[in-house]
Amino acid sequence: MPRVLYIQNDEYDHAGLFGRVLEENGVPLDVVHAWQGEPVPTVPNGWAGIVLGGGGMSAYETDKYPFLADEIRLLHAAREKGTPVLGMCLGAQLMAAGLGGKVFANTRKEIGFYDVRFTPEAEADPLWQGDTATFQPVHWHGDTFSLPPGAVLLASSDITPNQLFRMDESLYGFQFHLEIDEPVLSGMIETDGVWLQQNGIDPATFLEEGRSALPKVEPIGRRVFSKWISLLA
């Protein structure tokens, strides 16, 4: 059975729904806790898929967080080998930066549940075909990115034009958090409650919105993550 490597960049940025889907499909998930100082492999040896998780840092803070540079090295090695890579939020930004795009502060923070609308190209995408109706996943980011050369844009939101892209056949960057389920969201809100209030977001309201929105997103996430499993060598 192929194994998948998940790089966890922050304490509460767990694999969430993604991890549950892998477990239900019998796919082992190895987690490197980069935020705790565990070394990030720079080659994908032994793994059939690589996932770069979210985190509160910025993709351009490689001097402060050297493990981010290791993740970009891992991305390049995986691409050269043809290993599927999935980047979630910060992970998508690392992919954009590593593949030739630019990461920079967005016009404003996008935190909450906002519409994501798909491009015509998504209709034929291996992961998203059949799931291209507008939906409202979790967003929690202050940065955005320009698309790397050759990337295919698959979805946008009003605040963030580049929400979802594909490179080659099996490299995907998700700016939104398809992996976040209620336990993960609850932990993130509890940890960053003061920060959320300082940015005009009521933590209790955010969590209540999650309890309503996440059950609608989960079936989409399950289908997309199941299709991603099919990409594994």
C-alpha positions as CSV (number, residue, x, y, z in Angstrom):
1,M,0.0,0.0,0.0
2,P,1.5,3.4,-1.0
3,R,2.4,5.7,1.9
4,V,1.7,9.5,2.0
5,L,3.9,12.1,3.8
6,Y,2.2,15.1,5.5
7,I,4.2,18.1,6.6
8,Q,2.5,19.7,9.5
9,N,3.7,23.3,9.8
10,D,1.7,24.5,12.9
11,E,0.3,22.9,16.0
12,Y,-3.3,22.8,14.9
13,D,-2.9,22.5,11.2
14,H,-3.6,18.8,11.3
15,A,-4.5,16.6,8.3
16,G,-8.1,16.7,9.4
17,L,-10.6,15.3,6.9
18,F,-7.8,14.4,4.5
19,G,-6.2,12.2,7.1
20,R,-9.6,10.5,7.8
21,V,-10.2,9.8,4.1
22,L,-6.7,8.2,3.8
23,E,-7.3,6.1,6.9
24,E,-10.7,4.9,5.6
25,N,-9.0,3.9,2.3
26,G,-6.2,2.1,4.1
27,V,-3.5,4.5,3.0
28,P,-0.8,5.0,5.7
29,L,-0.1,8.7,6.6
30,D,3.3,9.7,7.9
31,V,3.4,13.1,9.6
32,V,6.5,15.2,10.0
33,H,5.9,17.9,12.7
34,A,8.1,20.6,11.2
35,W,6.8,23.2,13.7
36,Q,8.4,21.1,16.5
37,G,11.7,20.9,14.7
38,E,11.4,17.4,13.2
39,P,13.5,17.4,10.0
40,V,11.7,17.7,6.7
41,P,12.9,15.2,4.1
42,T,14.1,16.8,0.9
43,V,13.5,13.8,-1.3
44,P,10.2,11.7,-1.5
45,N,11.9,8.3,-1.1
46,G,9.4,5.8,0.2
47,W,6.3,8.0,-0.3
48,A,3.9,7.9,-3.1
49,G,2.4,11.3,-2.3
50,I,3.5,14.5,-0.5
51,V,1.2,17.0,1.3
52,L,2.4,20.4,2.4
53,G,0.1,21.6,5.2
54,G,-1.1,25.0,6.3
55,G,0.6,27.2,8.9
56,G,0.6,30.7,10.4
57,M,3.9,31.7,8.9
58,S,4.5,33.2,5.4
59,A,6.1,31.3,2.5
60,Y,8.7,34.1,2.2
61,E,9.9,33.7,5.8
62,T,12.4,31.0,5.0
63,D,15.1,32.7,7.1
64,K,12.9,32.6,10.2
65,Y,11.6,29.1,9.4
66,P,14.3,27.2,7.5
67,F,12.1,24.1,7.2
68,L,10.0,26.0,4.6
69,A,13.0,26.0,2.2
70,D,13.3,22.2,2.8
71,E,9.7,21.8,1.8
72,I,10.3,23.6,-1.5
73,R,13.3,21.3,-2.1
74,L,11.0,18.4,-1.4
75,L,8.5,19.8,-3.9
76,H,11.2,20.0,-6.6
77,A,12.4,16.5,-6.0
78,A,8.8,15.1,-6.0
79,R,8.1,16.9,-9.3
80,E,11.2,15.5,-10.9
81,K,10.2,12.0,-9.8
82,G,6.5,12.4,-10.8
83,T,5.3,12.1,-7.2
84,P,1.9,13.8,-6.6
85,V,2.0,16.8,-4.3
86,L,-0.9,18.6,-2.6
87,G,-0.4,22.0,-1.0
88,M,-3.0,23.4,1.5
89,C,-3.0,27.1,2.2
90,L,0.6,27.8,3.2
91,G,1.4,24.7,1.3
92,A,-0.1,26.1,-1.9
93,Q,1.9,29.3,-1.4
94,L,5.1,27.3,-1.0
95,M,4.3,25.5,-4.2
96,A,3.6,28.8,-6.0
97,A,6.8,30.3,-4.8
98,G,8.8,27.2,-5.5
99,L,7.5,26.8,-9.0
100,G,8.2,30.4,-10.1
101,G,5.3,32.5,-8.8
102,K,5.4,35.2,-6.1
103,V,3.8,35.2,-2.6
104,F,2.8,38.5,-1.1
105,A,0.3,40.1,1.3
106,N,-3.3,40.0,0.0
107,T,-5.4,43.2,-0.2
108,R,-7.0,42.0,3.1
109,K,-7.2,38.8,5.2
110,E,-9.6,36.2,4.0
111,I,-10.9,34.4,7.1
112,G,-14.3,32.7,7.2
113,F,-16.5,31.0,4.7
114,Y,-16.5,32.6,1.2
115,D,-17.6,31.5,-2.2
116,V,-15.1,29.7,-4.4
117,R,-16.1,29.7,-8.1
118,F,-14.5,27.3,-10.6
119,T,-13.0,28.0,-14.1
120,P,-14.1,26.1,-17.2
121,E,-10.8,24.2,-17.0
122,A,-11.9,22.6,-13.7
123,E,-14.7,20.8,-15.5
124,A,-12.1,18.5,-17.0
125,D,-9.8,18.3,-14.1
126,P,-9.1,14.8,-12.7
127,L,-9.9,15.9,-9.1
128,W,-12.6,18.4,-9.5
129,Q,-14.6,17.2,-12.5
130,G,-18.2,16.8,-11.3
131,D,-17.7,19.1,-8.2
132,T,-17.5,22.5,-9.8
133,A,-20.5,24.2,-8.4
134,T,-19.7,27.2,-6.2
135,F,-19.1,26.2,-2.6
136,Q,-17.9,27.8,0.7
137,P,-14.9,26.1,2.3
138,V,-12.9,27.5,5.2
139,H,-10.5,30.4,4.4
140,W,-7.8,31.5,6.8
141,H,-5.0,33.4,5.2
142,G,-3.5,36.9,4.8
143,D,-1.1,36.2,1.9
144,T,-1.8,35.3,-1.7
145,F,0.3,34.5,-4.8
146,S,0.8,34.8,-8.5
147,L,0.4,31.7,-10.6
148,P,3.6,29.9,-11.5
149,P,4.4,29.8,-15.3
150,G,2.4,27.0,-16.9
151,A,-0.1,26.6,-14.0
152,V,-3.8,26.0,-14.7
153,L,-6.1,28.1,-12.7
154,L,-9.1,26.1,-11.5
155,A,-10.9,28.4,-9.0
156,S,-11.1,31.9,-7.6
157,S,-12.8,33.9,-4.9
158,D,-13.7,37.6,-4.8
159,I,-10.8,38.4,-2.4
160,T,-8.3,35.9,-3.8
161,P,-8.2,35.4,-7.6
162,N,-5.9,32.4,-7.3
163,Q,-7.6,29.9,-5.0
164,L,-6.8,26.6,-6.8
165,F,-4.2,25.6,-9.4
166,R,-2.7,22.6,-11.0
167,M,0.8,22.1,-12.3
168,D,1.7,19.2,-14.6
169,E,-0.6,16.3,-14.1
170,S,-0.4,15.8,-10.3
171,L,0.8,19.0,-8.5
172,Y,-2.1,20.8,-6.8
173,G,-2.3,24.0,-4.7
174,F,-5.4,24.7,-2.6
175,Q,-5.5,28.1,-1.1
176,F,-8.6,27.3,0.8
177,H,-8.7,24.6,3.6
178,L,-10.6,21.6,2.2
179,E,-9.0,19.5,4.9
180,I,-10.3,21.4,7.9
181,D,-13.1,19.6,9.8
182,E,-14.8,20.8,13.0
183,P,-12.2,19.5,15.5
184,V,-9.4,21.2,13.6
185,L,-11.3,24.4,13.2
186,S,-12.2,24.4,16.9
187,G,-8.6,24.0,17.9
188,M,-7.4,26.8,15.6
189,I,-10.1,29.2,16.9
190,E,-9.4,28.3,20.5
191,T,-5.7,28.9,20.0
192,D,-6.1,32.2,18.0
193,G,-9.2,33.6,19.6
194,V,-7.6,36.8,20.7
195,W,-5.9,37.3,17.4
196,L,-9.3,36.8,15.6
197,Q,-11.0,39.4,17.8
198,Q,-8.2,41.8,17.1
199,N,-8.9,41.3,13.4
200,G,-12.7,41.9,13.8
201,I,-13.8,38.3,13.8
202,D,-15.9,36.9,16.6
203,P,-14.5,33.4,17.5
204,A,-17.9,32.0,18.7
205,T,-19.7,33.2,15.5
206,F,-16.9,31.8,13.3
207,L,-17.2,28.4,15.0
208,E,-21.0,28.4,14.7
209,E,-20.7,29.2,11.0
210,G,-18.3,26.2,10.7
211,R,-20.8,23.9,12.3
212,S,-23.3,24.9,9.6
213,A,-20.9,25.1,6.6
214,L,-18.5,22.2,7.1
215,P,-21.1,19.4,6.8
216,K,-21.8,20.8,3.3
217,V,-18.1,20.9,2.3
218,E,-17.2,17.4,3.7
219,P,-18.8,15.4,0.9
220,I,-16.8,17.4,-1.7
221,G,-13.6,17.0,0.3
222,R,-14.2,13.3,0.5
223,R,-14.6,12.9,-3.2
224,V,-11.7,15.1,-4.1
225,F,-9.3,13.5,-1.6
226,S,-10.4,10.0,-2.8
227,K,-9.6,11.0,-6.4
228,W,-6.2,12.3,-5.2
229,I,-5.5,8.8,-3.7
230,S,-6.0,7.4,-7.2
231,L,-3.1,9.5,-8.4
232,L,-0.7,7.7,-6.1
233,A,1.8,5.4,-7.9
